[in-house]
Amino acid sequence: MPRYEFEVVEEYFLNGEHRYRLRVKGTNVIVNVSADTLDEAASKAAGLLDKTKAYRQFKGGPDGAQG
């Protein structure tokens, strides 16, 4: 099972780049990435969320416990 489930908000070209805006399902978190394919965009978005640890802050957990 994937770490994150994304919904495509927008797919567009800007300055010669293919870009995607992806929303993490069940949240209002949107990630904007440049990628050639949707799979690459999802991989980049997941990496960005892991790197920033932002997702854990919204969902709660070891680094973002809510209570």
C-alpha positions in Angstrom: 0.0 0.0 0.0 1.4 3.4 -0.9 2.5 5.8 1.8 0.3 8.6 0.4 -2.8 8.7 -1.8 -2.9 11.7 -4.2 -5.6 13.3 -6.2 -4.6 15.3 -9.3 -5.8 18.9 -8.8 -4.2 20.3 -11.9 -1.8 19.3 -14.7 -0.3 22.1 -16.7 2.8 23.3 -18.6 4.7 26.4 -17.4 7.9 27.7 -19.1 8.4 24.4 -20.9 7.9 22.3 -17.7 5.2 19.7 -17.2 3.8 20.4 -13.7 1.3 18.7 -11.4 -0.6 19.9 -8.4 -1.4 16.9 -6.2 -3.6 16.8 -3.1 -3.1 14.3 -0.3 -6.5 12.5 -0.1 -8.5 13.4 3.0 -6.5 16.6 3.6 -6.1 20.1 2.2 -2.4 19.5 1.7 -1.4 20.3 -1.9 2.1 19.6 -3.4 3.2 21.3 -6.6 6.0 19.4 -8.5 7.6 19.3 -12.0 7.6 15.8 -13.6 7.3 14.1 -16.9 4.7 11.5 -15.7 2.0 11.2 -13.0 4.0 8.4 -11.3 7.1 10.6 -11.2 5.0 13.4 -9.8 3.6 11.2 -7.0 7.1 9.9 -6.2 8.5 13.5 -6.0 5.5 14.7 -3.9 5.9 11.8 -1.4 9.6 12.5 -1.1 8.9 16.2 -0.5 6.3 15.3 2.2 8.7 12.9 3.9 11.6 15.4 3.7 9.6 18.2 5.3 7.7 16.0 7.7 4.7 18.2 7.1 2.3 15.4 6.6 2.9 14.0 10.1 2.1 17.3 11.6 -1.3 17.3 10.0 -2.1 13.6 10.8 -0.5 13.4 14.2 2.2 10.9 15.1 5.7 10.6 16.5 6.8 14.0 15.2 3.5 15.7 15.1 1.4 14.3 18.0 -1.8 16.1 18.5 -3.8 15.9 21.7 
